[in-house]
Amino acid sequence: MKLSEVPKYKDNIIAFLKFTDYIDSLQEGNLYMNNFQYYINREKETGDRGVGDKLEASQVLSKVEFKMYNQDTGELAFSGTSGSINFHFDLDVKRPVFCIFALHSDNLSIVDENDEYYIAEMNFTEEEKEKMLKEFGEQMLIINPKNFIERVDKTLSGMGYNYVSGRVNYDDYSINNSKRLESYRKQDNEIFFWKDKFFENQNEYRFVITSLETDEAITVNIGDMSDIATRFNARELFNGKFQIRMKK
């Protein structure tokens, strides 16, 4: 039974996990924010489809029918169906973003319980664990999500930034999902929260500054996090001996 099947925890983020080689800096509260163009370039230039994603902040349409006409005569010259078409707005890909792994109640299975607690373990497959370790590395912080969101909000708002935050939606980009296409039509901030299903193991929650366009990474300091964050080695976390107790 998954923890998400308990009504109290149906749609809860239990913890944030941040994998980083710069763990001291992160624990000091330094949030390093690249823009979306960085991740687009990373896949295009290195072929690294994992950390990199050439479709970030993009509108993606599959199996689009098109027709080409002779400009002089108006006659149909060619027609066909494209595999996919994608495009983005230049300002959107210049928005800074901070991404973090959201450990959700759906990622936990209840293995035992007592009068006070549900005892749960992570239910990732071995393949999913290895993929995360390969993409993200082994050094990480486990962070209290409520306190973290509050501190990011206080800091960004205090700096005068407008921002949006939330979990990423993962979708099969080979299919034109009506909900995703409708979000494109509205041309609002939802564009920042769609990614291809290929990336769903990343379980992303992200913060996007919408009132800033930048060509360079920025660092935002939310204050020391020692009281809300614990260092961990990811391989030890995934070894099957780590349990979480959730109050009934």
RARAGI-V834625 format. One record per run of one state. SS is the DSSP state (H for helix, E for strand, C for the rest). FROM is the first residue (numbers start at 1). LEN is the number of residues. If there is no record, write none. Layout:
[[SS/FROM/LEN] [SS/FROM/LEN]]
This chain:
[[C/1/1] [E/2/1] [H/3/3] [C/6/1] [H/7/3] [C/10/3] [E/13/7] [C/20/3] [H/23/5] [C/28/2] [E/30/6] [H/36/11] [C/47/2] [E/49/1] [C/50/2] [E/52/1] [C/53/6] [E/59/11] [C/70/6] [E/76/12] [C/88/4] [H/92/3] [C/95/1] [E/96/9] [H/105/3] [E/108/6] [C/114/3] [E/117/6] [C/123/3] [H/126/11] [C/137/2] [E/139/5] [C/144/1] [H/145/14] [C/159/4] [E/163/5] [C/168/1] [E/169/3] [C/172/6] [H/178/9] [C/187/2] [H/189/5] [E/194/3] [H/197/6] [C/203/1] [E/204/6] [C/210/8] [E/218/4] [C/222/7] [E/229/5] [H/234/4] [C/238/6] [E/244/4] [C/248/1]]
